[in-house]
Amino acid sequence: MLVIGAYRVAGALPVLRWPFAGALVALLTDFGDLFLMDWLGGIADYQRFDKVCDLAYMVTFAIVALRWRPLERNVALGLFALRLAGDAAFELTGSRTVLFAFPNLFEFWFIFVAARDRFRPSVRIDTRLALIVLPVLLAAKEFQEWLLHVDRFLDSYVATDVVADLWHGLTGR
């Protein structure tokens, strides 16, 4: 657990210097811990451990968001607070359905704003644009949360098996 926890913290730190690229690194690191867990041995209650480790990248995202314009920052911090409430409810109940009810929209909003900052800094995010983008991001995030926490699509897989199955599907080998 210590190795995986240190790996997750290290994967979150690039966000502080390179918000967009660092966010992608942090999310790949989040996914990559499944491979480490396979190689190093399982974790008894992976979902709880994962939610604690997620705090590493979420805190770095929040630190970066503090430097944003007021609307972008306030939306980010509100979504961060919502996810923290969801994580707390998950800890209290142990029900993964809670994570569907409190989706990590903060993550998708952060990537959206960081991508805008990186690729189109002249585009201003106003209330109208936020009201268009947020429902789209929410739909995508809820689909992901449903797959992971309600349907539990990946629970029956070992991470290396997912890659092998994907490779077989793409190449026929």
C-alpha positions in Angstrom: 0.0 0.0 0.0 2.9 2.4 0.8 4.4 1.9 -2.6 1.1 2.5 -4.4 0.3 5.5 -2.2 3.7 7.1 -2.9 3.3 6.3 -6.6 -0.1 8.1 -6.6 1.3 11.2 -4.7 4.2 11.4 -7.2 1.8 11.1 -10.1 -0.2 14.1 -8.8 2.7 16.5 -8.4 3.2 17.4 -12.1 -0.2 19.2 -12.0 1.4 22.0 -9.9 3.8 22.9 -12.7 1.9 21.8 -15.9 -1.8 21.7 -15.1 -3.1 20.1 -18.3 -0.3 17.6 -18.9 0.0 17.0 -15.2 -3.7 16.2 -14.9 -3.3 13.6 -17.6 -0.3 12.1 -15.8 -2.3 12.1 -12.6 -5.2 10.3 -14.2 -3.0 7.8 -15.9 -1.3 7.2 -12.6 -4.7 6.6 -11.0 -5.4 4.0 -13.6 -1.9 2.6 -13.5 -2.1 1.7 -9.8 -4.3 -1.2 -10.9 -1.3 -2.7 -12.6 0.9 -2.1 -9.6 -1.7 -3.8 -7.4 -1.7 -6.8 -9.8 2.0 -7.1 -9.7 2.6 -6.3 -6.0 -0.5 -8.1 -4.7 -4.1 -7.1 -4.1 -5.5 -4.6 -1.6 -8.3 -5.8 0.7 -10.6 -2.8 0.2 -9.2 -1.2 -3.0 -12.1 1.3 -3.4 -11.6 2.9 0.0 -7.8 3.0 -0.6 -8.3 4.5 -4.1 -10.5 7.3 -2.8 -7.9 8.2 -0.2 -5.2 8.2 -2.9 -7.4 10.3 -5.2 -7.1 13.1 -2.7 -3.5 13.6 -3.8 -4.4 14.6 -7.3 -7.6 16.4 -6.2 -5.7 18.6 -3.8 -3.2 19.5 -6.4 -6.1 20.3 -8.8 -7.6 22.5 -6.1 -4.4 24.3 -5.5 -4.0 25.1 -9.2 -7.7 26.1 -9.4 -7.2 28.7 -6.7 -5.2 30.7 -9.3 -8.0 30.7 -11.9 -10.5 33.5 -12.7 -13.4 33.7 -10.2 -16.0 31.8 -12.1 -13.7 28.9 -13.1 -12.2 28.8 -9.6 -15.6 28.9 -7.8 -17.1 26.2 -10.0 -14.0 24.1 -9.4 -14.0 24.5 -5.6 -17.7 23.9 -5.4 -17.3 20.6 -7.4 -14.3 19.7 -5.2 -16.4 20.2 -2.1 -19.2 18.1 -3.6 -16.8 15.2 -4.3 -15.3 15.5 -0.8 -18.9 15.1 0.6 -19.4 12.1 -1.7 -16.1 10.6 -0.5 -17.1 11.1 3.1 -20.5 9.5 2.5 -18.8 6.6 0.8 -16.5 6.2 3.8 -19.5 6.2 6.2 -21.7 3.9 4.1 -19.3 1.8 2.1 -21.8 1.9 -0.8 -20.2 2.6 -4.1 -23.5 3.9 -5.4 -22.8 7.0 -3.4 -19.9 7.7 -5.8 -22.4 7.7 -8.6 -24.6 10.1 -6.7 -21.6 12.4 -6.0 -19.7 12.2 -9.3 -16.2 13.5 -9.5 -17.2 16.3 -12.0 -14.4 18.3 -10.4 -11.9 16.2 -12.3 -13.6 16.8 -15.7 -14.1 20.5 -15.1 -10.4 20.8 -14.1 -9.3 19.1 -17.3 -11.6 21.3 -19.4 -10.3 24.6 -17.9 -6.7 23.4 -18.0 -7.1 22.4 -21.6 -8.5 25.8 -22.4 -5.6 27.4 -20.6 -3.1 25.3 -22.6 -4.6 25.4 -26.0 -7.1 28.3 -26.2 -6.2 30.8 -23.5 -8.1 33.6 -25.2 -11.4 31.8 -24.8 -13.3 33.2 -21.9 -15.4 30.9 -19.8 -18.5 32.8 -18.8 -21.7 31.7 -17.1 -23.3 30.8 -20.5 -20.4 28.6 -21.6 -20.2 27.0 -18.2 -23.9 26.1 -18.3 -23.4 24.5 -21.7 -20.2 22.6 -20.8 -21.1 21.4 -17.3 -24.1 19.2 -18.4 -22.0 17.6 -21.1 -19.2 16.9 -18.7 -21.7 15.6 -16.1 -23.2 13.1 -18.6 -19.8 11.8 -19.5 -18.7 11.5 -15.9 -21.9 9.9 -14.7 -21.5 7.3 -17.5 -18.0 6.6 -16.2 -19.2 6.5 -12.5 -22.0 4.1 -13.4 -19.7 1.8 -15.2 -17.2 1.7 -12.4 -19.4 1.9 -9.3 -22.9 0.7 -10.2 -22.3 -1.8 -13.0 -18.9 -2.6 -11.6 -17.8 -3.4 -15.1 -14.1 -3.6 -14.3 -14.4 -5.5 -11.0 -14.2 -8.9 -12.6 -11.0 -8.0 -14.5 -7.4 -7.9 -13.6 -5.8 -4.8 -15.1 -3.4 -6.8 -17.2 -6.3 -8.8 -18.6 -8.0 -5.6 -19.7 -5.0 -4.7 -21.7 -4.6 -8.2 -23.2 -8.3 -8.3 -24.1 -8.0 -4.8 -25.7 -4.9 -5.8 -27.6 -6.7 -9.0 -28.8 -9.7 -7.0 -29.9 -7.6 -4.5 -31.9 -5.2 -6.9 -33.5 -7.0 -10.2 -33.5 -4.0 -11.8 -31.8 
